[in-house]
Amino acid sequence: MMRLCIGKEKIMATDIDNFTPKSDFLKNMMNRGYIHQCTDLVALDNKLNHGIVPAYIGFDCTATSLHVGSLVQIMMLRHLQKNGHKPIILMGGGTTRIGDPTGRDESRKMLTDEDINTNMAGIRTAFEKYLTFGDGPTDAIMVNNADWLDQLNYIEFLRDMGRHFTINRMLTFDSVKLRLEREQPMTFLEFNYMIFQAYDYLELGRKYDCALQMGGSDQWGNIINGVELNRRVDRREVFGLTTPLVTLASGQKMGKSMSGAVWLNEDMLSSYDFWQFWRNTADADVGKLLRLFTDLPIAEIERLESLEGSEINYAKKILANEATAMCHGKEAAEIAEKTARQAFEQKSLSAELPTVGVAKTDLEKGISVSDLYVFGGLTQSKGEARRLIKQGGARINDEKIDDGEATITLVQVNSEGTIKLSAGKKKHILIKPE
């Protein structure tokens, strides 16, 4: 066993590689590669094996949708519920007003209460696809930390809670240390964030008997704060569990595609583009992503990841179908696969590809091909579009484009009333005159 010294107390950190869990939840978490750090795996395993354990993960309301960078945490809550425990989704209606400094080089943009409430409503729709909500003992609940943070008396809060935190220790956290090393300003407002997050855990313990906080490895310091505050103030034994940072074989951080963030809500990213993100997985990442982002049994995953050569593409389609069906429904996954098959294998112009409307008058005048690629979201800049054309990866109606200065007009509109633009073999959209 290792010991992590936290203030005057000691929090246990088990040697994970040599630990054999008894509880179904931790067995599943370890088999699928979810566990990076835990305050005390032995005690947590025992608690999980002797009754329902309410556990939470916090999410700030900075956008109307979460993206796949948050999907590891959502899947942890899903597995928690499937293994007989109670998920608590903590929405940061209060803490979003401050902003978590973790991993950031600058202060977060301030949002209004109206913005935060709108974002919260959008985020809830994603959770409803992964979890079962209700009033039962293992049904998920969503709570808002503004419910208690808004009621705090600041002087009283500082007196009762502030004395449990030292500036010395807070300066050792990566979220603070990295900002200071880069000589990036960090406001006192942000410095309060970690205290409020610890207080959230205390409140959730009192209100819902919450005994486990989970999160990404970048949240370890904040989670330890909450574990310690529960023990010091209420003498409650609670636990912390983190996941590893998910990186792809390319070294890229999980959560973004070439076109930007991979959002979970349909109004932010089409189910087709969501399907394509998973289908474009590198061969080396298939097994890892199947473990983390599907409910498939481990034995089936091991079979799929052992496929070689062109057969690995079958495993990628399974990954895309499973991940899309969970997020957008089985029918959406089937339509996305059919659309991809038509677009890539049958080269059909009538496939149900994402459609972008363009003013007919603009096409009558003519639009440069590089401008059209940027407008359609296939490239980030005109320079990138020209490079794509030069490298032979740009096509209109499945015909290769050779001229980076070409002009697209109504002449290119096909019999179905659209223009099909392609970037490489896997990114396609339809331009429709309006």
N, C-alpha and C positions, 0 to 999 in steps of 0.2 A: 504494500500500500504506500502511496505517496501522501504527503501532507502539505496542504497549501495554507500558509500562515496568514490569517486575515485579522488584523488588529490584535485583540487579546484572545481571540478564539481560534480554533483550528478546524478547518473544514476538510473532510476526507475526500480524496480523489483516487478512485480505484484504478488499478492497472487494467485497463479495458481489454487489452489483447489476451490476457490470461483469465478473464472472468467468464463464467458459465451461468447465465441467468436462468431462473426458474419461471418467472412470469412470462406470459405469452407476449405482452407488449414489448418487453426488452429483448426477448428472443427475436421477434420480428425486426425490431430496430437494428439489432446487431447484424442479423443476416442480410439486411438490405443496405447496410452502410450508412445509417443515419447518425451514429453516435461518435462524437468527437471528445467531449468532456462531460463529466458528471461529478457533482459534489460528493456523492456517496452511493455508488451503484448497489452495494450490498444491502444497505438499509432501504433504498428506494425499491429494489427488487422485492424485498420482503413485504413492503407496504402494498405494492401493486398486486402481490399474490394473496393478499388477505382483505380484499374489499375494493370498492369503487374509489378511484383517486381522481378528484377534479384537478385538471391541469390547464394552464393558460399560455398563450402567446400573444404579445402585443403588436398592433399594427397602427402606424400613424396614418392620418387621412390626407395625404398629400396629392392624391389624384383620384379620379372617379373609378379607377380600376387598379388592381394589383397586376403585376406581370409575373412571368415564370420564375423570376428571381425570388419570389415569395412562395413559390409552389412547394419547396421542400418543407417549409413550416406548415403549410396547409395540409400536405400529405401526412405529416406527423400527427396532426390533430385527427385526421381521418383514421389512421391506424389506431390511435388511442381509443377512439370511439368503437371501432370494429373489434377491439380487444376488451371491451366491457368497462371503459372508463369515461369520464365526463369532460368534453372539451369546452373551454371558456375562451371566446375570442374577445380580447380587450381592445376596443377601439380608442385611439388616443385623441378623443375630442378635446381634452385639455392640453396634453403634451404636444399636440401638433402646433399649438400656438407658439411653442418655444422652438422645437426642432431638435432632433437627436444629433449631436455633433459627431457621432461615430462614422468614421470613414470619409468625412467631408473636409474640404479645404476652405470652405466659406460658410457663412451663416445662411440658413434656409430662408427662402422668401416667406414673409408673413402672410397668412391667409385670414380671411374674415370668417366669422362664425357661420355665415351662410355658405361659404365655400366648403368649409369643413363638413357641414351637415349634408351637403350635396355629394361630396366625395364618400362619406360614410354610407349613404344609401346605395351608391354604385358598387362599393366594395362588398356590401352584404350579399348582393345577387350572385357573386362568385362563390362565396362560402356555402350558399344554399345548394349548390350543385355537388359539393363534396361531403357535406355533413347533414345529419338529420337534426333539425331543431324541434324543440318542444318542451314539455314540462316533466318528462320522465327522468329517472335517476341518471341515465347516461345520455340524455338528449343534450345537444349543444345549446349554449346560450351566448348571446352577444351583449356585452356591457360597455359602457362609455365612462372613461375615467374623469370626464368633466363632471359627472354626478357627485364626486366627492372633492375633486380638486377645486372646483368653483366655490365650495363652501368653506375652504380653509381660512383660518385667521393666520396671517403670515407671521406675526410675532409669536403666537402660540405654537405654530408649526416649527419655527426655528428653535424655540426653546425645547420642545419635546422630541424633535427628530434630528435637528441639525447637529446636536452634540454627539450623535453616533457616527458622524462622518468627519474624517480629517482631510485637510487640504493636501497634506503630504502624500496620502495614499491615492487620492483622486488624481494627482499629477502623474502617478505611475501608470494610469490606464492608457492603453494605446490610443483611444479616441481623443484623449487630451494631449498626450505626449507628441503624437505625430503632427498635430496642428501647431504646437509650439515649436517643434523642430523645424517646420517649414516656414516659421515666422508668419503664420496666417492668424489673423485676429480671432479670438474666441471670447464672446461676450459673457458677462456674468449671468445673463438670461439662460444661455446654453449650459453653463456650469450647473445650474439648478436641475437640469433635465434628469441627471442620474439619481438625484435625491427623490424627485417625484416618481421615477420609475420604481425605485425601491419601495416607496410608500404605496404605490399601486399594489405590489405583492402583499404588503401588510393588510390593506383593505380587502383584497380578494380572499385572503386567509380568514379574515373575520366574517365576511359576508357569505362566502360560499365554501368554506373549509378547503380552499385551494392549497395543495401541498406540492405542486410542481410547476416551475416555470421553464419553458423551453424556448429556444431561439437559435440564431446563427452564432458561430464562434466569435463574431465581432461583438456580441452582446454579453460575453462571459463576465466581464467586470461589472456591468450593470446587474446581471443576475445574481452574482455573489453578494452585491450590496443588499438586494432584497432578501436573500437567504439569511444573511447576518442580521438584518433589521428585524425579521420575524423572530429570530432566536433571542435577540437582546430585549425587545420590547414585550412580546407576548409569550416568550419561551416556547414557541412552536417549532417542531422539527419539520422543516420544509426542504425542498431539493431543487437543484438546477441541472439542466441537461442541454447541451448544445450540439449542433450539427457541424460537420466540416464545411468549409467553403467549397462549393461545387465548381470545379473548373473543367473545361473540355480538353480533349487531347491536344488541341491547337494552343492551349494556354489561355484561351479567352474565358472570361467569367461568364457563368451561366446566367441567362436572362435577356440576352440581346441577340438579334439576328443582324444581317448586313443592312437591313432597312430600319433598324432601331429596336425599341423595346417590344417584346412579345407579350402583349396584353392579354388578360384572361376574359375580358368582356367583349362580346361580339361587336358592340358599337365602336370599339377602339381598334379591333383587329378582326378581320373576317375568319370564320372557322376554317375556310380553305387555306388562308395564310398560316393559321395556327397549325393545321395538319402538315403543311409544307415544312414548317420549322422542324418538326420532329422527323419527318421523312428525310431531311437533309443532314441527319446526324452522321458524324464520322464513324467509320467501322469500329474504331477503338472505343467509342463511347456507348455503343449499343447496350451492352450488358449493364453498365452503371445506370443509364437512364431508365432501362426497364425495371431495375430494382427500386429506384427512387420514385418513379412517376407512374407506375401501373400497379394494379392489384394482382397481377399474374403470379402464380406459385413459383417459388424459387427453382424448382426442378424444371419447369417449362422455360424459365429465363435462361438457365444453364444450357438447355438444348438450343435455344435460339442464338445465344451468343457464341456457340461453338460452330455455327455455320460459316462456311468459307467461300471465298470468291464472290461470284455474283449472287449466290444464295443468301448472303447477308442482307441483301435488299429486301428479302421477304421479312426478315426480323425488323427492319426499319419500318416497313408498312404496318406490322403488328404494333410497334411502338406508337406510330402516328395514330392509328385507329383507336388504340386503348386510351391514349392521352386525350385525344379529341372527343371521344365518346364521353369521357368523364367530365370534361369541361363544357362541352356544347351539345351533348346528346348523341345517341347512337346513329340517328338519322343523318345528322350533320357530318359525322365521320364517314358514313357510307357515301354521301354525296361528294365529299371532298376527295375520297379515293377514286370515285368514278370520274370526277372532273380531271384529276391528275392523269388518270389512265388515258382519257380521251385527248388531253393536251399533249402528253409526252409520247405515248405509245401509238395513238391513232392520228396524231397531229390534227385533231378536229378543231375547226374555228368556232364551232357552236358549243364548245364546252362551257360550263357555267363558271367561267373565270371571274375574278374581281373586275368590276366595270367602273371606269372613270369617265364622267361626262365632260365634254369639251364644247364650248360654244361653236355652233355651226359656222357663224360668221368668221371666227378665227381660222377655222380650217379652210374656208373659202379663200382667205388671204394667204394662207400657208403658215405653218409653224415649223421651226427648225427641229430636226430629229432629236438633237441634244436637249432642247427645251422640253420636248414632249416626254423624254425619258425621265427628266427631273420632275415634271408635273405629275407624271403617273406614279412616281415613287420608286421606280426601278433603279435609279441611281441618285446619289446625294448631291451631285453637281454636274454641270455641263462638261467639265474636264473629265470626270469619271465616265460620263456617257461617251465622249470621244475616244477615250482609251478602250472602252468596251467594244466600240465599233472597229477600232484599229486592230484589236486582237481577234476579231471575227466572232464575237459573242452576241452581237445584236441582230435581231431579225424582225421584220415586219411581215405579218401574214405568213410566217414560216420561211420567208425568203431572206437571205443574209443581206445586211446593209454594208456597203463598202465605202460610202461617202459620209464622213462625219459632218459635212455642211449641207446635207440633203434637206429639202423642204417637204414636209408632209401636208397633203391637201386632201380634199374630198375624193380625189382620184383613187386613193388607197382604200377607201371604204369598200368592204367586201359585200357579197350578196346578202349577208345577214345584218348589214347596217352597222358594222363595227370595224375597227382596225385592231388587229392583234399585235401587241408588242411583246418581245421576248428578250430577256437578259440571261444568257447562258441557256442551259437545258431545263432549269427548274423554276425560273421566275417569269410569269406571264400575266398580262392584264389585257383587258379590252378597252379601247377608246371608243366612246359612243358620242357622235355629234348630237347636240341638243339645240 
